[in-house]
Structure formats: structure tokens, C-alpha cells
């Protein structure tokens, strides 16, 4: 059962900011007396005397227990409708916590903004607002924004098709939408790109070149990178998380072997794999082993500014890159993006944005 208490939720992200918004939803009459004891409008009017959609500037203050000293915040309060009141205060967690604590003492149930939004608008609109808030890039936000209401309508149409005996058509349309499920989920989380290769092939240097600053550890000694080191960047408008892993070689001590195990796990779970080989060094058995184990990896012929000693042994699809001279990065970036976004959905295609929406579609198969 849902609570009959008014709810209060912070509608701005935690952390420092210019302005924070706290939204109160429910029977405001039950709070009017308590708010009157805390909020003093500069106009002198009580909150219930203020017309809807009219802002009221004032001080939100109370007396700290045991100190006798008032703690006040400059706030702007606005009753937006008969059941909703917004409190806008200085940004920052301390101010928000203080006001939320007061509202709790006045009888409000403190909830997450998503819960408050879903109670008012329903699960579909809440999901859309949530995914839009978590968009990783401006390009991703554009794809999410146009999806408003689409999946809900698509589910309703599939339900009608099944009820009308057109199960085959419903199944076909379901498969078309599910084909974009992975794309939809990655609008709110980065694509994972993992680099692997023998020690000192230049994985850290390549990540630094792609990201544009020195994020990884670069040191000319085998076994320097023992943990998976990540760096976030954007390629062609898509969020990418690059992971630098331990150099892989057959002979390794126990500590280095633990790092290699982590590297193998991260490489296996990646959305795109970059396999680096150092073309300035003769082919090694570990190079050949990695190339054989990961035939789907994007092969990077690294240190291309140095003399190439691989010759005809170099895989024909390898992309020549020099992190030092920053050559080949454009071609490599394009290959990475093409690996997880080889095509884009049609302009009107409903895209499942969450695992719940995927489950809704799978129910029709």
C-alpha cells in the first residue's frame, strides 16, 4: 500500500551546485502550519496565501537543538499546483539535507525523485526521465529524448496484434525492436573497450593518446600495469571506457599472473577488443597466441613510427598507429565506433532503453 503522507524528494543531483530543488508532493494543507513556523517570506504572506505559480522569496530557518542558534537558508518557494510545492535553495548537500530533515520532522516521507515522479506520471514516463537524466553524452541524450512514449505505444500495439490473432507479425516486430536493445542500454552507460597485448607494446601510451591526457601509467618495465586501469572518453559522440590491462606473457611471477588473469577476464567481457602488437619487435609466440585466441579483436600495429620488422607476418587488417606521433588514431577511432555501432536505428524505431523494457518485449516471443 502507498503511504498517505506527503512526500519530499531532492530533484537535483547530489554535490555542489548553484541551486538545488526539493519537491514536496501531497496534501500540502497538513504541512502549512509546520512550514509557517520555519519559512518566513520576505513579503510577510503565509505560504497558503501565495497564489499558485507565484514565487515567494524568504528565509527557511529553525533552531538547532541544544545550541539555541538559528540555522537559516535563503530560499525561493513556489506552490505549482494544489498538491505540489517546490523549494529552491543554495546548491550543496548540506543545505539540501537541512531542509529535507525539516520536512521529515513536519511529517513528510523522504523518497527518491524517481519514486515521486512515477507516482505522479507512471512507470513509462519515469523510466524515460531517468534514462534521459543518465545519458552519457549529448548525442545519446538526443536518441533518448525522441523515444518519449514510443515503447509504451509499441507494447500496446503488440498486445493488440496478439489479441487479433496476428502472433507472427507481433513476433517479427518484437525481434526488430530487440535488435536495438544493446544500443539502447549503452545510451546510459559507456561502451567497454579493453586493450590487450604483450608487455611494453604501448597500451598505456595508446590510451593516453586516445583520451588526450596522461591517465595511464607509462613505464618501460614488464609488469608495470597489474590492475585494470580505466579512462573515459567520447568517440564520435558515444561514451567509451578504455581499459588498460596487464601485459600478457607466458613467463610471469605470481603477482603478475594475477594481473594477467584480470586482463583476460576484462578482455573477454569487452564490447570491443584492441589487440596491440609492437611492429618494431619481431613476432613473439605470445603475439601469435593472442592473435589466434582473439580473431575478432581489432589488431593495432603499434609503434608504427619505428621500422616495421613484422613484414608479411602482420595481419592484413591491422591498423597502423603511432601514439608518439599521433598517426592512425582517426582510423582506429572509426574502427572502434563501427565495432559497436555499425548502423543506427531508423528515425521512428522504438528502442528499449532499460532491462525492464526488454523483458516487456521478450514476453511476446
DOFITOR-844331 format. One record per residue (C-alpha): residue in one letter; x, y, z. Coordinates in steps of 0.001 Angstrom, whole numbers, padded with zeros to 6 digits, always signed. Example, Ala and Ser with C-alpha at 12.3 -4.5 7.8 and 13.67 -1.06 7.14 Angstrom:
<recs>
a+012300-004500+007800s+013670-001060+007140
</recs>
This chain:
<recs>
x+000000+000000+000000x+001175+003513-000773x+001702+005976+002047x-000816+008814+002531x+001924+011086+003847x+003194+013945+001692x+006494+013058+000054x+009638+015154-000314x+012458+014492-002756x+015572+016267-003961x+015265+016773-007713x+018827+017889-008364x+021964+015715-008255x+023950+015473-005043x+027093+017559-004786x+027905+021240-005068x+025760+023356-007373x+024337+026851-007793x+020744+025872-006994x+019090+022763-005581x+015407+021886-005873x+013344+019968-003322x+009863+018953-004371x+007036+018324-001908x+004060+016359-003212x+000795+015515-001441x-001707+017166+000887x+000015+020492+001481x-002635+021597+003984x-001219+019127+006510x+002147+020889+006287x+001059+024524+006200x+001233+025115+009964x+004634+023473+010298x+006066+025312+007284x+004760+028595+008663x+006982+028032+011691x+010082+027566+009563x+009631+029623+006376x+009416+033392+006677x+008540+035048+003382x+010036+038484+002747x+006570+039649+001694x+005115+038660+005063x+002498+036431+003464x+001993+032843+004596x+002613+030143+002034x-001112+029296+001726x-001790+032966+000973x+000530+032934-002036x-001094+032407-005421x-000135+029258-007378x+002806+029718-009756x+003922+032840-007859x+007343+032656-006270x+007895+033620-002658x+011395+034590-001517x+012325+034264+002129x+014297+032527+004842x+013999+028882+005775x+015242+028621+009348x+014972+026649+012554x+016738+026468+015919x+019402+023805+016341x+018647+021510+019276x+020968+022300+022198x+022557+025349+020547x+019749+027890+020653x+021133+029443+017466x+019057+029697+014284x+020162+027987+011084x+018638+029642+008030x+018819+029379+004255x+017745+031848+001611x+015108+030032-000416x+012540+030560-003141x+009280+028676-002589x+006582+028147-005184x+003294+026251-004979x+002970+024946-008523x-000425+023287-008056x-002772+022132-005285x-000553+019141-004474x+002934+020340-005314x+005359+022760-003712x+008935+023433-004837x+011695+024737-002569x+014749+026142-004327x+017802+026660-002130x+021537+027159-002437x+023189+024178-004078x+025195+021803-001956x+024432+018719+000080x+024433+020497+003465x+021603+022908+002577x+019525+020140+000991x+019991+017795+003945x+018959+020542+006383x+015713+021341+004548x+014886+017688+003886x+015437+016962+007590x+012978+019725+008496x+010392+018356+006070x+010771+014905+007586x+010124+016368+011037x+006993+018044+009647x+005618+014653+008562x+006930+014183+005025x+008071+010810+003777x+011501+011276+002182x+011708+009476-001155x+013828+009359-004303x+012774+011698-007123x+012099+008683-009341x+009531+007333-006896x+007800+010692-006709x+007804+011039-010485x+006437+007524-011043x+003602+008053-008561x+002573+011150-010483x+003275+010173-014100x+003571+006380-014230x+006422+003952-014810x+006920+004687-018527x+007408+008425-018107x+009558+007871-015031x+011794+005477-016953x+012172+007937-019791x+013045+010796-017430x+015509+008582-015577x+017321+007403-018705x+017444+010945-020067x+018998+012132-016789x+021624+009388-017072x+022502+009946-020748x+026244+009617-021194x+026634+012206-023981x+024641+014866-025803x+024278+012511-028771x+022924+009773-026516x+020508+012252-024916x+019162+013112-028363x+018360+009475-029074x+016688+009063-025679x+014662+012277-025955x+012866+011214-029136x+011874+007889-027556x+009318+009502-025217x+006173+007345-025292x+007347+005147-028180x+007938+001884-026333x+004697+002180-024366x+002784+002612-027634x+004741-000233-029237x+003849-002607-026388x+000175-001622-026718x+000288-002304-030483x+001918-005698-029947x-000773-006576-027428x-003461-005693-029995x-001757-007783-032684x-001613-010846-030437x-005244-010353-029353x-006216-010120-033020x-004504-013389-033873x-001504-011817-035638x+001126-013517-033487x+003634-013903-036347x+003589-010173-037143x+003937-009332-033441x+006938-011662-033173x+008601-010084-036209x+008185-006553-034855x+009427-007657-031456x+012646-009018-032963x+013140-005751-034853x+012985-003757-031622x+015090-006196-029584x+017838-005898-032203x+018493-002432-030737x+018430-003496-027077x+022202-003339-026614x+022328+000043-028326x+019566+001311-026029x+021291+000192-022835x+024538+001869-023905x+022849+005247-024177x+023150+005386-020381x+026436+003550-019884x+029744+003648-021768x+030878+001039-024255x+033709-001031-022784x+036866-001088-024908x+039692-003215-023499x+043297-003242-024682x+045498-006322-024503x+048914-007373-025720x+052376-008339-024590x+054202-006170-022034x+055516-002851-023395x+053538-002885-026632x+052296+000591-025638x+048784+000028-024298x+049074+002831-021747x+050511+005214-024320x+047678+004453-026735x+045020+005126-024091x+046712+008424-023265x+046702+009340-026963x+043012+008440-027399x+041907+010217-024226x+044111+013246-024787x+045916+013319-021449x+048138+011040-019401x+045675+008871-017483x+047556+005557-017587x+050904+004618-016060x+053685+004582-018665x+056945+002925-017632x+059405+000804-019586x+059324-002306-017422x+057291-005514-017864x+054521-005936-015316x+054010-002204-014631x+050227-002450-015098x+048906-005155-012773x+045330-003938-012366x+042779-002859-014944x+043157+000933-015281x+040234+002754-016896x+039780+006112-018592x+036570+007575-020020x+036360+009478-023281x+033952+010157-026162x+034385+008970-029757x+032024+010289-032426x+029527+011298-029738x+029481+007917-027957x+030762+007368-024412x+033714+004984-024283x+035514+003446-021321x+039040+002388-022240x+040694-000225-020039x+044445-000710-019868x+045324-004232-018732x+048411-006115-017633x+050772-007195-020376x+050225-010846-021278x+053158-013223-021488x+053746-016879-020753x+056506-016401-018152x+055204-014335-015225x+055569-014297-011450x+052560-014901-009197x+051732-011193-008760x+051976-010504-012466x+049951-013642-013217x+047078-012265-011103x+047087-009121-013224x+047096-011203-016408x+044068-013150-015140x+042193-009877-014585x+043229-008751-018066x+041864-011923-019677x+038545-011560-017850x+038161-007897-018830x+039135-008673-022440x+036571-011467-022696x+033749-009229-021391x+034557-006182-023533x+032223-004646-026110x+035253-004093-028349x+038758-005576-028043x+042009-003927-029128x+044918-006319-029534x+048217-004457-029732x+051400-005755-031332x+054714-003928-031391x+055771-003871-035048x+059274-002690-034098x+059925-006050-032389x+059992-009482-034084x+056811-011578-033768x+056721-013482-030473x+054944-016716-029602x+052717-014744-027198x+051720-012430-030077x+050758-015397-032243x+048858-017000-029362x+046814-013858-028683x+046040-013363-032378x+044817-016959-032602x+042755-016730-029393x+041002-013473-030330x+040310-013489-034082x+037541-010884-033644x+039826-008297-031995x+040784-005046-033677x+044511-005501-034319x+046638-002407-033699x+050088-002368-035307x+051558-000075-032675x+054766+001993-032690x+054318+002473-036430x+056809+005358-036313x+059594+002777-035884x+060938+000375-038552x+058476-002486-039182x+060103-005895-038639x+056870-007903-038949x+056668-007633-042720x+054264-010160-044215x+053565-011614-040770x+051452-008574-039953x+047699-009349-040157x+046284-007637-043265x+043512-005907-041298x+045891-004380-038722x+045622-000614-038210x+048990+001131-038080x+049158+003562-035160x+051856+005690-033577x+050847+007126-030213x+054058+009164-030169x+053370+010866-033499x+049567+010577-033119x+049096+008931-036512x+046410+006367-037251x+044241+007479-034310x+041424+008687-036577x+041285+005348-038396x+041417+003446-035121x+038663+005549-033536x+036438+004929-036558x+037064+001174-036342x+036210+001158-032623x+032933+003023-033166x+031996+000806-036124x+032524-002268-033965x+029644-001432-031597x+027593+000981-033728x+027856-000386-037299x+024451+001134-038103x+021893+003404-036469x+018200+002728-035822x+015605+004270-038082x+014282+007680-037045x+010950+006198-035876x+012243+002928-034390x+011160+002199-030795x+014309+001374-028814x+014201-000500-025481x+016123+001730-023071x+016031-000461-019943x+016139-004119-018984x+012501-003837-017892x+011511-002723-021368x+013477-005619-022834x+011553-008002-020580x+008263-006484-021744x+009269-007266-025337x+010564-010748-024597x+007121-011651-023243x+005851-011560-026857x+008315-014209-028098
</recs>
